[in-house]
Amino acid sequence: MSNFTITIVGLGAMGLPMATNLATDFTVRGVDISEERLALGKGAGIDVYTNVQEAATGADAVLLAVRNQAQLEQALFGDTGIASVLTPGAAIIVTSTVGIEAIDVVAPRLKEQKILLVDAPVSGGPVRAGEGDLLVTVGADDEAYDKVLPVLEAMSSTLVRVGDAAGKGQAMKTVNQLLCGIHIAAAGEALALANRLGLDEKVALDALMGGAASSFMLGDRGARMLEAYGEEPVEVKSRLDIFVKDMGIVTDAARKAGLGVPLAAAAEQEYLAGLVRGMGAEDDSSIIRVVAPERIEG
């Protein structure tokens, strides 16, 4: 389907590897304001743009890897919004965690313009994005889903259509982030406790990953938590302030559903504490330093 053109708005930590992966099967255009990200995209063989409307004109689908609801609305309907340049039948693929409400706001406006909407938040991180190994949970009607199915399949190792309406993908991702956010916070507490009990944290992590306490987040973030007290900053693969946003979406959705989520609320407070301490731009594995600001040497 090399004649199928996808414009990817945002060549950040997730957008660039997704673009690089998709470029092996599709014509991919990437748009960003960062010269560094544009250079990386160009080096990966992607056609790069700084003008989002120019990049979106004539595209079959536009993949949005934005941060939040405000950026989603701005990208679609702002002064340089892409919705105004898309042809009827083109598709918007929202891969970000923006929440159910954000999709509910933009869906009617896109429908008026006969633009298809695919609510397809992703999970898995940058490395898996570059390998087409993401979990993608999709909410979309049949027409929208069928149009971009080859794109979704190329992005994912696990593709789950959780509903036939936009918004269901965000609902599923909200549930996913509840667990992810709690697991990261719990990993930080566990490894901090291991240190205070005089254990070698590396040995403790290896032992935990061999038993019932293991989880993806423990193995992935735990390895970086072991480096969190070093002189060199940990490579940022997922910013702490992203989980401030995501856990806010989780607790807000639960509140509206009339459900108490005390564990998620407690985890949210840990991320907020990190944000207050100026750690928002650090890797979310730095949450261990919220629990234990200093490591005790054995």
C-alpha positions, 0 to 999 in steps of 0.5 A: 500500500505504498500509494497510501499516504499517512501524515504523522503530526508530532515526531516525538518519542512515540511519533518518530518510531511509529513513522519510521516503522510505517515508512517501510510499507506506506508513504509517510510524511512527518511534521514537527517544529523541532529541527532535531526531530525533523533531521532524525525523520529525514534521516529515516527516509521520511518526508518532513514538513514544518507546515502541518496543513501542507503535510496533511493536504492530500493524505489518506490518513493523519496520525496524531501523536499529541500530548493532551486534549488541548493539543488535539483540538489545536491540531484539528481545528486551530488556526493551522488546523488539519481538518480544514485541508482534509478531503471527505473520507480521509481518516484521523487516527488518534494514538495518544491518551487524551481521554474519552471527553476529548474524543467526544468533543472532536468527533461531531465536528469531524463527522460534519466534515465527513472525516473519519475518526479512529480512536486508537491509543497505543501502549508499549513505548518507543522501542516497541513502536519502532518494531511495530510491536504495540498494543493498539486498542481501537474504537471506530465504526466499520468504515473508519476501521476498514480504511486504516486497518492495514496501518493499525496492523503494521503498528501493532503486535496486539490489535484489539477493537474494543468498540464500534464508536470513537471513545471506546479506545480511550476508555480501554486505554484509561483502564490500561493506564490505571494499571501502568501508573500503579505498577510504576509507583509500586515498583519504585516503592518496592525497590526503595524498600529493598535498598532500605532493608539492605538488599542489593537492588539488582539482585532483588529486581532479578528475583522479583522478575522470576516470580509472581510479583513480576510485571512489564513495568517492574522489569522495564522501569525497574532497570532504570530505577537502579540508575536513578541515583547516578550522576548521569541522568536516566535516558527519558523514555517516558516523562513523569508528567505524562503520568500526571496527565494520565492518572488525572484522566484515570481518576476523573473517569472513575469519579464520573463513573461513580467508582472509587479508585484509591490505589490509582489516586495514591499513585497520582499523588506520587506523580504530582509530588514529583511534578512539584519537585521539578521532576516532570521532564525526567523519566517516570522511573524517577518516581523512586526518588519521590519515595526515597530522595536518597539511596542508602549505600550498603 
